[in-house]
Amino acid sequence: MDVGLFDFDLPEDRIALRPVSPRDAARMLVVRPDAAEPFADRGVRDLVSLLRPGDALVLNDTRVIPSRLYGRRVRGEASARIEIMLHKREAADRWLAFARPAKKLALGETIVFGTGAASNACELGSLHAEIIGKGEGGEVELRFAFSGPVLDEQIARLGELPLPPYIAGKRPTDEADAHDYQTIHAREDGAVAAPTAGLHFTPELFAALDARGISRHFVTLHVGAGTFLPVKAEDTREHRMHAEWGSVSAAAADALNAVKARGGRIVAVGTTALRLLESAAGEDGVVQPFSGDTAIFITPGYRFRAVDILMTNFHLPRSTLFMLVSAFCGLDIMKCAYAHAIAQEYRFYSYGDSSLLFRAGLDG
């Protein structure tokens, strides 16, 4: 498909730079493609009444790590400043990352982070990484001098929380972001971007959903920095998705299949949870245990297997995520939904408002 079909104009002042407080006070646009009145302006707290007893929420429990690192490229006596954005762990001591600037980086070169980054010396408190691979778009593979938990500790010590570029370009990261850019149910370290639909939940909202008889299940997808990359191709068939690691436990798969068997609906909280469930589901819609990489790319024409309802924030124009929601509800409906949201002054992107999308053709 022509990527231009997924373009729209968004005023700059609609990009949220801070979340609302409390988290569940955000607005939520309800989209029912098959209804006579497809749009309804509600709030996140209305999720309790919009879902039915027996429905199941599926949330991503990944935890964001401080994955933006600043260092220096060392080449003999010369050095140059480098910014690294980790995006996918490959081994105990290896990460794929995006480097800036990357053009002059060469295989075998060393990048020094921390105290030693100020000089070519190997100093206490520094972290060294060797460039062992180069890909397209500034992607590099790094092999660190440490591995496993020790490397994790060093990254946590030296790294910076990776706010999305549309926020980081307008204000610096601060202490509030350490709380705001993490879901309350985050527990599995590994993401370099938050599963932002989950940012709206509070203990009070979870309690209200429990009382309503709506179950809650967790899966893990370590969101990569590729989620921020623009689609540069003119045709969706030419776009390459970056792989992300995910896991659906046998217990979660069994529970979700039981929900469907009883007539309940699967509600994915975020596009990350949806992509993982769709990767784990067979042609018959049965969710299987899953552990591994997924690079699923969902565009209009895709037949959804597992997910009935999607709770998600508002996405960038020409992005793979806007393509996904257009596949879920229909391109024309989603273009109208986003025009409605802009006109009604909804707040967009990671710290913005939410939407609740009912899959096109879903009964009830």
MIKOLKOL-721539 format. One record per residue: residue number from 0; z negated, y negated, x of N, C-alpha, C in turn. Coordinates in steps of 0.001 Angstrom, whole numbers, plus 500000, padded with zeros to 6 digits. Atoms other than C-alpha are relative to their C-alpha. Example, Ala and Ser with C-alpha at 12.3 -4.5 7.8 and 13.67 -1.06 7.14 Angstrom:
<sites>
SITE   num      npz      npy      npx     capz     capy     capx      cpz      cpy      cpx
SITE     0   500000   501190   500890   492200   504500   512300   500000   498800   500900
SITE     1   500060   501190   499180   492860   501060   513670   499270   498910   499230
</sites>
This chain:
<sites>
SITE   num      npz      npy      npx     capz     capy     capx      cpz      cpy      cpx
SITE     0   500000   501196   500834   500000   500000   500000   500000   498748   500873
SITE     1   499971   501274   499310   500557   496390   501019   498574   499440   500065
SITE     2   501360   500521   499821   497280   495054   502471   499834   498645   499315
SITE     3   500064   501306   500658   498130   491637   501013   499571   500078   498544
SITE     4   500438   499838   501383   497418   493045   497543   498485   499859   499858
SITE     5   501460   500015   500033   493724   493046   498472   499426   498679   500516
SITE     6   500428   501313   499520   493553   489393   499485   499494   499148   498834
SITE     7   500460   500990   500978   491664   486658   497626   499339   498862   500764
SITE     8   500601   501177   499378   490281   483205   498359   498521   499931   499645
SITE     9   501435   500121   500212   486546   482846   498810   499502   498701   500624
SITE    10   500567   501234   499431   484882   479431   499196   498896   500336   501012
SITE    11   500980   499746   498947   482763   479259   502344   498565   499936   499485
SITE    12   501375   500158   500466   479695   478175   500384   499521   501162   499133
SITE    13   500409   498830   500769   479671   481480   498501   499457   501109   500919
SITE    14   500512   499015   499045   478710   483397   501686   498501   499773   500188
SITE    15   501451   500129   499909   474957   484033   501607   499538   500126   501454
SITE    16   500533   499971   498641   473175   483233   504877   498571   500512   500037
SITE    17   501331   499438   500125   469757   484379   503631   499938   500789   498691
SITE    18   500154   499283   501271   468703   486921   500996   499081   499253   499059
SITE    19   500959   500547   500951   466888   485972   497819   498661   500708   500199
SITE    20   501322   499396   499914   463176   486678   497600   499313   499867   498646
SITE    21   499997   498648   499443   461934   488989   496285   501388   500631   499947
SITE    22   498691   499364   499843   464787   491359   497075   500664   500324   498659
SITE    23   499401   499558   501263   465256   492614   493511   500243   498860   499020
SITE    24   499684   501159   500847   465666   489059   492155   501477   499631   500072
SITE    25   498568   500291   499881   469352   489130   493121   500715   500230   498674
SITE    26   499155   499796   501180   472005   488878   490444   500834   501269   500182
SITE    27   499176   498798   499929   474181   491869   489588   501091   499930   498930
SITE    28   498864   499988   500921   477646   491887   488042   500302   501444   499619
SITE    29   499699   498656   500499   478182   494960   485861   501468   500055   499607
SITE    30   498561   499846   500255   481791   496161   485733   500244   501358   499346
SITE    31   499612   498788   500731   482889   498685   483107   501493   499881   499684
SITE    32   498554   500201   500141   486684   498975   483469   500556   500359   498636
SITE    33   499430   499511   501259   487207   500793   480168   499381   499351   498767
SITE    34   500655   500655   501135   485025   498532   478000   500832   498822   499498
SITE    35   499301   501156   500567   486342   495849   475657   499613   498722   500738
SITE    36   500482   501110   499175   484205   493365   477607   499574   500601   501343
SITE    37   500269   499235   498774   484393   494715   481151   498933   499407   500912
SITE    38   500937   500634   499089   482031   492212   482826   498743   499541   499277
SITE    39   501272   500482   500538   478362   491454   482214   499158   499481   501154
SITE    40   500835   500619   498976   476116   489140   484228   498553   500423   499789
SITE    41   501364   499494   500104   472804   490865   484835   499275   499773   501322
SITE    42   500762   500100   498762   470182   491197   487567   499699   501389   500531
SITE    43   500287   498706   499395   469217   493960   489974   498886   500726   499255
SITE    44   501097   499365   500728   466030   494579   488003   500471   500685   498716
SITE    45   499448   499369   501204   468218   495480   485000   500547   501390   500276
SITE    46   499507   498666   499659   469289   498619   486875   499255   501067   499210
SITE    47   500825   499026   500720   466435   500429   485108   500561   500270   498613
SITE    48   499482   499823   501354   467940   499833   481672   501479   500357   499966
SITE    49   498566   499703   499955   471562   500202   482758   500283   501467   500307
SITE    50   499858   498573   499714   471018   503773   483955   499232   500811   498963
SITE    51   500613   499118   500992   469908   506773   481910   499042   500972   500663
SITE    52   500833   498922   499465   467078   509252   482376   500873   501203   500360
SITE    53   499174   498891   499529   468537   512139   484365   501060   499589   500987
SITE    54   499089   500475   498964   470798   509937   486485   499308   500100   501358
SITE    55   500556   499857   498656   470336   510141   490254   500547   498925   500924
SITE    56   499614   500954   498966   470360   507375   492848   500122   500724   501334
SITE    57   499834   499465   498648   471683   508293   496294   500023   498820   500961
SITE    58   500156   501109   499079   470552   505966   499067   500164   500457   501442
SITE    59   499811   499738   498577   471393   505774   502753   498729   499573   500745
SITE    60   501266   500303   499330   468209   505995   504852   500155   499668   501485
SITE    61   499800   500388   498614   469780   504919   508143   499225   498729   500316
SITE    62   500749   501175   499539   467888   502336   510183   500827   499262   501045
SITE    63   499206   500808   499074   469578   499466   512022   499267   499863   501329
SITE    64   500561   500179   498659   469005   499372   515773   500529   498695   500595
SITE    65   499538   501248   499362   469295   496245   517976   501137   500273   500964
SITE    66   498874   499425   499264   472750   497181   519145   500917   498987   500675
SITE    67   499201   500985   499264   474145   493896   520468   499321   499738   501343
SITE    68   500538   500116   498643   473654   493767   524257   500816   498990   500806
SITE    69   499334   500953   499116   474442   491054   526785   499761   500417   501448
SITE    70   500126   499583   498612   475136   491922   530409   501066   499372   500867
SITE    71   498986   500500   499077   477374   491360   533388   500793   501165   500559
SITE    72   499110   499035   499361   480359   493292   534645   499917   499803   501509
SITE    73   500166   500080   498538   479870   494107   538321   501230   500590   500677
SITE    74   498840   499540   499230   482883   494373   540642   499880   499434   501403
SITE    75   500233   500484   498640   482000   494140   544300   498977   498876   499981
SITE    76   500886   501159   499975   480457   490715   544893   500166   499126   498763
SITE    77   499714   500831   501167   481923   489285   541689   499375   500612   498748
SITE    78   500512   499526   501282   480512   489519   538181   500443   499048   498897
SITE    79   499603   500825   501147   481328   488226   534703   499172   500419   498792
SITE    80   500844   499733   501161   479361   487953   531467   500761   500831   498966
SITE    81   499398   499100   500977   480040   490673   528864   499057   500145   498802
SITE    82   500764   499681   501213   478896   491120   525265   500432   501377   499512
SITE    83   499730   498638   500430   478636   494714   524063   499413   500209   498602
SITE    84   500482   499637   501331   478355   495890   520460   500129   501514   499861
SITE    85   499980   498550   500173   477391   499565   520275   500434   500332   498573
SITE    86   499644   499663   501379   478939   501330   517316   499929   501488   499677
SITE    87   500115   498584   500326   478746   505129   517659   499514   500771   501218
SITE    88   500533   499193   498912   476654   507458   519764   500842   501259   500150
SITE    89   499188   498830   499702   478676   510202   521445   499203   501116   500658
SITE    90   500857   499020   499316   475946   511950   523482   498681   499310   500312
SITE    91   501327   500551   499710   472382   511453   524684   500075   498767   500895
SITE    92   499877   501126   499070   473617   509036   527359   501283   499203   499805
SITE    93   498695   500650   500181   476950   507849   525917   500138   499346   498626
SITE    94   499711   500734   501231   477950   505265   523311   501434   499480   500037
SITE    95   498798   500802   500185   481232   503938   522011   499559   498598   499627
SITE    96   500403   501383   500235   481129   500158   521880   501232   499113   499986
SITE    97   498978   501034   499904   483208   497037   521407   499525   498992   501041
SITE    98   500336   500928   498928   483266   494791   524485   500764   498693   499810
SITE    99   499348   501311   500055   484022   491077   524622   499549   499159   501183
SITE   100   498576   499661   499974   485914   490138   526696   500209   501393   500602
SITE   101   499773   498617   499580   487419   493568   527294   501254   500180   500849
SITE   102   498680   499815   499392   490875   492951   528744   499922   500378   501474
SITE   103   500047   499780   498564   489837   492941   532409   499068   501137   500410
SITE   104   500880   498892   499673   487360   495813   532188   500817   501186   500505
SITE   105   499292   498858   499412   488353   498832   534276   499094   501223   500004
SITE   106   500767   498760   499926   487296   502452   534277   499219   500067   501304
SITE   107   500833   499878   498821   484460   503116   536668   499148   498792   500299
SITE   108   500812   501190   499778   483069   499591   536536   498624   500163   499365
SITE   109   501372   499955   500498   479373   499028   535905   499667   498709   499255
SITE   110   500551   501148   500717   477798   496736   533333   498484   500086   500125
SITE   111   501445   500055   499809   474218   495650   534014   499397   499128   498911
SITE   112   500704   500724   501049   471947   494603   531166   498570   499739   500443
SITE   113   501401   500272   499707   468534   492984   531426   499818   499192   501258
SITE   114   500375   500812   498843   466844   491563   534536   501085   499991   501064
SITE   115   498994   499891   498957   469503   492840   536898   501331   499371   499646
SITE   116   498735   500607   500414   472265   491180   534867   500215   498635   500635
SITE   117   499864   501319   499385   471537   487909   536646   500609   500078   501392
SITE   118   499438   499831   498658   472751   489359   539944   500620   501380   500100
SITE   119   499435   498680   499784   474402   492398   541418   498948   501009   500445
SITE   120   501066   499133   499503   471054   493840   542454   499529   500956   498912
SITE   121   500596   499042   500918   469535   496918   540876   498505   499703   499929
SITE   122   501370   500447   500102   466225   495523   539643   499254   500769   498919
SITE   123   500849   499391   501006   463310   496908   537702   500195   499265   498677
SITE   124   499812   500623   501309   463849   496280   534004   501448   499880   499587
SITE   125   498587   500080   500345   467638   496474   534113   500493   501348   499463
SITE   126   499364   498812   500565   469875   498954   532332   501451   500002   500444
SITE   127   498641   499901   499476   473122   500153   533902   500832   500943   499132
SITE   128   499064   499135   500730   476162   501612   532147   501353   499973   500700
SITE   129   498683   499880   499392   479456   502865   533557   501062   500111   498899
SITE   130   498880   499903   500940   482756   502389   531710   500777   501270   500307
SITE   131   499321   498722   499757   484187   505885   531329   501190   500206   499060
SITE   132   498850   499892   500892   486778   505230   528627   500355   498655   499415
SITE   133   499528   501233   500639   488891   502452   527105   500935   500364   498854
SITE   134   499144   499777   501150   490504   502356   523669   500647   498699   499565
SITE   135   499334   501179   500539   492250   499852   521456   498973   499028   499411
SITE   136   500824   500995   500671   490816   496629   520094   498693   499691   500698
SITE   137   501209   500311   499259   488256   496163   522862   498979   501116   500022
SITE   138   500944   498884   500018   486671   499587   522406   499878   500616   501388
SITE   139   500263   499332   498732   485040   501174   525461   498991   501116   499757
SITE   140   501041   498977   500016   482965   504271   526115   499106   499775   501202
SITE   141   500976   500288   498964   479787   503706   528100   499124   501220   500260
SITE   142   500976   498987   499618   477703   506220   530037   498841   499280   500684
SITE   143   501172   500728   499520   474200   504880   530589   499248   500800   501059
SITE   144   500797   499367   498957   471859   505586   533483   498817   500762   499412
SITE   145   501058   499282   500697   469216   506723   530960   500606   500773   498844
SITE   146   499502   499244   501145   469540   509162   528078   498861   500271   499021
SITE   147   500978   499592   500997   467793   510280   524913   499035   498898   499617
SITE   148   501000   500979   500434   464574   508547   523836   499786   498859   500989
SITE   149   500171   501060   498994   464325   506643   527132   501086   498940   499835
SITE   150   498916   500953   500243   467729   505076   526505   499747   499221   498715
SITE   151   500305   500675   501263   466708   504295   522919   498981   498883   500212
SITE   152   501028   500999   499715   463656   502449   524230   500590   498795   500730
SITE   153   499380   501083   499241   465767   500418   526647   500897   499141   499106
SITE   154   499143   500748   500931   468270   499463   523950   499143   499156   499063
SITE   155   500902   500744   500884   465402   498444   521636   499394   498803   500718
SITE   156   500610   501088   499209   463929   496323   524451   500983   498876   500292
SITE   157   499025   500981   499535   467129   494586   525488   500956   499523   498906
SITE   158   498988   500301   500997   469222   494579   522323   499581   498926   499009
SITE   159   500176   501020   501034   469614   492044   519539   500507   500558   498682
SITE   160   499569   499538   501312   469870   492729   515822   501420   499503   499721
SITE   161   498581   500368   500137   473598   492755   515004   500352   499447   498620
SITE   162   499597   500598   501271   473989   490358   512078   501527   499949   499907
SITE   163   498545   500075   500158   477515   490373   510618   500547   498672   500512
SITE   164   499440   501222   499401   479859   487818   512200   500054   498816   499052
SITE   165   499937   501120   500945   480117   485758   508994   498631   499351   499777
SITE   166   501319   500630   499990   476356   485130   509265   499678   499512   501409
SITE   167   500324   500339   498614   475899   485172   513055   500793   498805   500498
SITE   168   499188   501138   499593   478693   482616   513395   499504   498682   499452
SITE   169   500471   501230   500641   476764   480129   511290   498541   499680   500294
SITE   170   501397   500262   499637   473162   480540   512432   499525   501104   500942
SITE   171   500503   498975   499089   471170   482393   515098   499152   501042   499270
SITE   172   500903   498971   500508   469357   485651   514413   498565   499566   500269
SITE   173   501391   500380   499790   465622   485070   513939   499064   501108   499538
SITE   174   500999   498986   500314   462385   486929   513216   500118   500499   498561
SITE   175   499883   499590   501405   463007   486978   509458   501039   501098   499825
SITE   176   498935   499014   500131   466163   489037   509961   499526   501415   500323
SITE   177   500522   498680   499651   464165   491885   511518   499470   500720   498768
SITE   178   500464   499443   501275   462705   492420   508036   501116   499998   498962
SITE   179   499013   500173   501074   465501   491122   505825   501190   500931   500131
SITE   180   498787   499212   499774   468298   493188   507417   499670   501484   500192
SITE   181   500404   498601   499953   466503   496515   506984   499544   500415   498606
SITE   182   500452   499545   501314   466074   498506   503772   498552   500476   500107
SITE   183   501392   499552   499978   462539   499458   502764   499903   501508   500192
SITE   184   500002   498547   499849   463561   503137   502924   500676   500451   501298
SITE   185   499358   499646   498726   465133   503012   506412   499062   500852   500849
SITE   186   500857   499141   499173   463855   505851   508610   500751   500734   501108
SITE   187   499226   499271   498987   466698   507364   510682   500749   499009   500885
SITE   188   499386   500966   499078   467584   505184   513713   501438   500388   500318
SITE   189   498641   499710   499576   471266   504846   514487   501074   499074   499477
SITE   190   498979   500890   500555   473080   502228   512379   500093   498724   500820
SITE   191   499834   501307   499375   474530   499061   513858   500375   498955   498958
SITE   192   499855   500924   501124   474985   497482   510432   499198   500580   498848
SITE   193   500847   499528   501096   472765   497680   507375   500839   500527   498842
SITE   194   499396   499609   501283   473709   499621   504234   499512   499009   498948
SITE   195   500548   501204   500627   473404   496334   502404   499695   500125   498512
SITE   196   500345   499823   501414   473391   497548   498796   498540   500397   499851
SITE   197   501375   499553   500050   470029   499121   499574   498990   498910   500287
SITE   198   500920   501086   499690   468549   495789   500664   499337   499429   498750
SITE   199   500520   500588   501231   467913   494908   497004   498773   500728   499435
SITE   200   501073   499199   500604   465285   497585   496404   498624   499577   500508
SITE   201   501406   500299   499725   461532   496970   496273   499169   501183   499530
SITE   202   500866   498939   500531   458597   499338   495744   499836   499925   498487
SITE   203   500153   500165   501443   458242   497882   492254   501218   500514   499244
SITE   204   498783   499507   500661   461874   498633   491378   500071   501525   500092
SITE   205   500045   498540   499878   461541   502176   492731   499038   500599   498969
SITE   206   500985   499486   500956   458436   502671   490561   500539   499948   498577
SITE   207   499431   500124   501339   460246   501418   487456   501096   501034   499764
SITE   208   498960   498977   500108   463178   503751   488124   499377   501383   499858
SITE   209   500711   498727   500118   460766   506657   488598   499501   500199   498566
SITE   210   500550   499916   501351   459134   505883   485266   501093   500239   498957
SITE   211   498861   499843   500900   462565   505842   483598   500591   501415   500089
SITE   212   499465   498653   499833   463294   509359   484867   501279   500046   500797
SITE   213   498818   500062   499144   465937   508351   487399   499580   500460   501392
SITE   214   500428   499411   498727   465654   510499   490510   500606   499249   501178
SITE   215   499604   500706   498784   466111   509288   494066   500198   501015   501116
SITE   216   499660   499044   498951   467785   511165   496907   500552   499230   501198
SITE   217   499603   500700   498787   468500   510234   500518   500998   500808   500814
SITE   218   499038   499462   499043   471443   510876   502801   500007   499039   501183
SITE   219   499956   500857   498810   472136   509443   506262   501442   499791   500433
SITE   220   498727   500350   499358   475262   507632   507425   499717   498833   500934
SITE   221   500247   501053   499019   474922   505631   510629   501190   499044   500004
SITE   222   498920   500966   500190   477005   502589   509784   500421   499439   501347
SITE   223   499478   500488   498731   479254   501506   512653   500510   498579   499905
SITE   224   499495   501370   499962   480480   498087   513746   501424   499910   499483
SITE   225   498649   500000   500547   483933   499138   512585   500060   499490   498579
SITE   226   500034   500497   501375   482809   498128   509102   500349   498515   499935
SITE   227   499690   501426   499969   483293   494490   510198   501420   499707   500464
SITE   228   498681   500242   499444   486737   494965   511710   501014   499691   498902
SITE   229   498966   500301   500991   489607   493335   509807   501101   501048   500018
SITE   230   498834   499116   500068   492545   495401   508640   501195   499193   500498
SITE   231   498911   500768   499403   495300   494149   510924   501371   500514   499591
SITE   232   498719   499433   500437   498015   496462   509617   500460   499332   498706
SITE   233   499461   500555   501241   500297   495273   506840   500070   501048   498898
SITE   234   499969   498892   500943   500325   498696   505181   498752   500848   500220
SITE   235   501246   499234   499866   497162   500686   504454   500212   501317   500731
SITE   236   499731   498726   499338   498840   503835   505787   499941   499887   501512
SITE   237   499995   500207   498555   498851   502299   509269   498617   499650   500551
SITE   238   501341   500380   499547   495134   501473   509400   499211   501233   500438
SITE   239   500835   498918   499488   492816   503667   511479   498530   499655   499793
SITE   240   501431   500180   500204   489207   504007   510352   499239   500506   501226
SITE   241   500882   499501   498957   486464   504354   512956   499045   501019   499393
SITE   242   500866   498934   500507   484433   507532   512545   498537   499576   500060
SITE   243   501442   500217   500044   480761   507380   511600   499321   501348   499759
SITE   244   500700   498725   500147   478182   510162   511775   499134   499973   498756
SITE   245   500806   499921   501211   476572   511310   508551   499450   501388   499764
SITE   246   500642   498729   500301   474382   514035   507126   499544   500035   498550
SITE   247   500516   499695   501331   473738   515478   503671   499275   501329   500121
SITE   248   500774   498772   499849   470937   518051   503699   500326   500982   498886
SITE   249   499802   498980   501029   471149   521309   501791   499155   499691   498770
SITE   250   500876   500330   501124   468204   520162   499660   500588   498874   499161
SITE   251   499392   501112   500735   469948   516908   498736   501237   500467   499238
SITE   252   498802   499488   500669   473213   518700   497946   499634   500817   498774
SITE   253   500422   499179   501138   471445   521225   495713   499465   499137   498860
SITE   254   500582   500863   501026   469532   518489   493900   501082   499222   499252
SITE   255   498936   500776   500643   472663   516439   493227   500888   500889   499132
SITE   256   499216   499075   500815   474615   519442   491985   499242   500370   498723
SITE   257   500809   499711   501187   471725   520222   489623   500021   498825   499028
SITE   258   499901   501193   500852   471835   516640   488320   501307   500020   499203
SITE   259   498690   499945   500678   475545   516985   487531   500038   501113   498960
SITE   260   499999   498866   500933   474988   520378   485889   499237   499677   498728
SITE   261   500787   500392   501171   472441   518781   483532   500617   498834   499248
SITE   262   499336   501108   500675   474851   516011   482574   499629   498633   500520
SITE   263   500352   501273   499397   473366   513313   484793   501143   499436   500828
SITE   264   498964   500683   499222   475418   510808   486729   499501   499703   501411
SITE   265   500312   500296   498610   475521   510298   490486   500289   498526   500255
SITE   266   499893   501433   499743   474886   506658   491418   499858   499772   501501
SITE   267   500031   500267   498557   475801   505848   495014   499536   498566   500224
SITE   268   500469   501333   499629   473835   502930   496403   500709   499624   501295
SITE   269   499233   500453   498852   476412   501395   498691   501234   500846   500275
SITE   270   498764   499309   499649   479854   502303   499946   499764   501060   501069
SITE   271   500284   498989   498980   478280   504208   502849   499567   501302   499355
SITE   272   500431   498796   500711   476519   506634   500498   501176   500635   499271
SITE   273   498830   499466   500712   479722   506970   498453   500939   500721   500956
SITE   274   499050   499396   499070   481916   507685   501464   499477   501326   500528
SITE   275   500586   498764   499503   479505   510312   502721   500035   501091   498933
SITE   276   499976   499009   501080   479209   512049   499345   501407   500509   499741
SITE   277   498618   499583   500217   482965   512074   498907   500502   500865   501153
SITE   278   499646   499152   498857   483301   513575   502398   499389   501382   499864
SITE   279   500721   498731   500122   480787   516287   501510   500424   500817   498782
SITE   280   499656   499312   501247   482214   517173   498080   501323   500746   500122
SITE   281   498760   499233   500048   484827   519830   497515   500894   499512   498876
SITE   282   499059   500373   501061   487842   519568   495214   499395   500176   498615
SITE   283   500640   499751   501287   485649   520936   492419   498840   499056   499715
SITE   284   501074   500966   500202   483151   518088   492842   498641   500477   500459
SITE   285   501282   499471   499538   480407   520314   494220   499697   499425   501380
SITE   286   500421   500582   498732   478491   518582   497000   499479   501104   500915
SITE   287   500403   499009   499009   478100   520736   500113   499138   499345   501078
SITE   288   500696   500559   498829   475663   520271   503007   501041   499518   501014
SITE   289   499025   500620   499099   477352   518089   505606   499267   499426   501194
SITE   290   500517   500632   498793   476665   517066   509180   501147   499831   500976
SITE   291   498890   500250   499092   479261   515408   511357   500620   498642   499758
SITE   292   499312   501276   500112   481737   512570   511586   500840   499940   498732
SITE   293   499057   500230   501091   483615   511078   508675   500759   498708   500277
SITE   294   499156   501184   499883   486497   508630   508810   500797   499842   498711
SITE   295   499305   500045   501287   487386   508825   505116   500403   498566   499662
SITE   296   499440   501310   500333   489566   505900   504008   500458   500079   498548
SITE   297   499749   499893   501436   489586   505380   500239   500764   498784   499510
SITE   298   499156   501051   500562   492364   503353   498634   500439   500413   498596
SITE   299   499573   499644   501353   493771   503184   495092   500918   501219   499983
SITE   300   499304   498723   500099   495118   506563   494031   499110   501159   500393
SITE   301   500947   498954   499611   492165   508470   495482   499308   500553   498757
SITE   302   500720   499372   501120   490557   510958   493067   498564   500261   500428
SITE   303   501406   499858   499640   486790   510658   493210   499465   501340   499513
SITE   304   500493   498653   500271   484972   513974   493323   498540   500019   499555
SITE   305   501440   499869   500179   481242   513269   493300   499344   498812   499311
SITE   306   500732   501202   500400   480311   509676   492480   500520   499449   498675
SITE   307   499664   500545   501324   480228   508235   488952   499796   498493   499918
SITE   308   500367   501415   500054   478634   504817   489479   499715   499540   501421
SITE   309   500192   500553   498657   478553   502575   492552   499290   498655   499901
SITE   310   500685   501283   499839   476025   499842   493304   500369   499459   501367
SITE   311   499502   500516   498731   477457   497596   496000   500027   498485   499984
SITE   312   499866   501443   499879   477531   494029   497283   501479   499615   499910
SITE   313   498622   500490   500044   480658   491856   497251   500586   499989   501412
SITE   314   499392   499725   498700   483106   492538   500079   501059   498983   500395
SITE   315   499019   500931   499445   485527   490656   502302   501399   500272   499463
SITE   316   498595   499777   500348   489153   490090   501313   500707   500818   501070
SITE   317   499169   499184   499107   491652   492522   502860   499179   501032   500771
SITE   318   500860   499053   499299   488784   494817   503863   500137   501398   499410
SITE   319   499951   498620   500497   488606   498591   503586   499019   500201   498844
SITE   320   500996   499842   501063   485558   498161   501330   500489   499408   498684
SITE   321   499402   500508   501238   487404   495971   498830   501073   500972   499508
SITE   322   499045   498963   500400   490111   498637   498861   499279   501147   499305
SITE   323   500769   498910   500600   487441   501240   498075   499583   499667   498569
SITE   324   500444   500334   501363   486011   499383   495065   501198   499854   499069
SITE   325   498779   500086   500811   489576   498755   493865   500476   501391   499593
SITE   326   499686   498617   500363   490152   502507   493976   499049   500506   498923
SITE   327   501036   499516   500913   486922   503048   492041   500192   499467   498578
SITE   328   499903   500642   501321   487565   500595   489180   501411   499577   499617
SITE   329   498664   500524   500245   491201   499582   489526   500163   498647   500673
SITE   330   499774   501230   499251   492728   496789   491608   499976   498773   499107
SITE   331   499953   501169   500876   493434   494437   488697   498614   499642   499483
SITE   332   501360   500239   500495   489917   494852   487305   499143   499356   501090
SITE   333   500853   500530   498941   488313   494182   490676   500427   498596   500417
SITE   334   499583   501371   499707   490429   491114   491331   499434   499045   498949
SITE   335   500577   500817   501071   489307   489766   487952   498484   499907   500141
SITE   336   501446   499992   499815   485706   490791   488692   499592   499017   501096
SITE   337   500334   500900   498906   485695   488895   491991   500284   498546   499613
SITE   338   499728   501361   500484   487312   485843   490356   498863   499537   499091
SITE   339   501132   500302   500862   484550   485980   487736   498766   499691   500841
SITE   340   501179   500197   499154   481873   486280   490436   500055   498666   500737
SITE   341   499855   501284   499310   483249   483300   492340   499776   498850   499030
SITE   342   500154   501059   501000   483452   481192   489186   498554   499854   499545
SITE   343   501398   500015   500438   479883   482149   488238   499023   499806   501162
SITE   344   500787   500340   498816   478658   481323   491747   499069   501127   500448
SITE   345   500711   498897   499365   477522   484767   492807   500014   499778   501510
SITE   346   500120   500105   498552   476432   485024   496437   500632   501255   500620
SITE   347   499169   498921   499464   478712   487169   498634   499456   500563   501318
SITE   348   500149   499274   498747   478450   489692   501466   498581   500542   500205
SITE   349   501173   499175   499684   475478   491309   503239   498699   499517   499378
SITE   350   501229   500560   500569   472717   488965   502067   500218   499479   498581
SITE   351   499647   500542   501302   474401   488271   498748   499538   500849   498834
SITE   352   500326   499313   501238   474205   489528   495180   500659   501374   499949
SITE   353   499537   498623   500134   475069   492982   493887   500971   500136   498832
SITE   354   499182   499631   501158   477456   494653   491494   499717   501462   499674
SITE   355   500156   498614   500445   477206   497849   489465   501314   500409   499363
SITE   356   498647   499634   500399   480580   499525   489099   500017   501378   499371
SITE   357   499812   498717   500679   481327   502274   486586   501425   500460   500267
SITE   358   498688   499486   499603   484199   504469   487709   500975   499970   498825
SITE   359   498958   500018   501023   487431   503988   485780   500186   501407   499434
SITE   360   499833   498711   500650   487793   506801   483243   498707   500745   499778
SITE   361   501293   499338   500171   484068   507629   483260   499563   499910   498541
SITE   362   500492   499993   501371   482835   508653   479826   498543   499533   499993
SITE   363   501378   500485   500111   479689   506759   478825   499659   499011   501068
</sites>
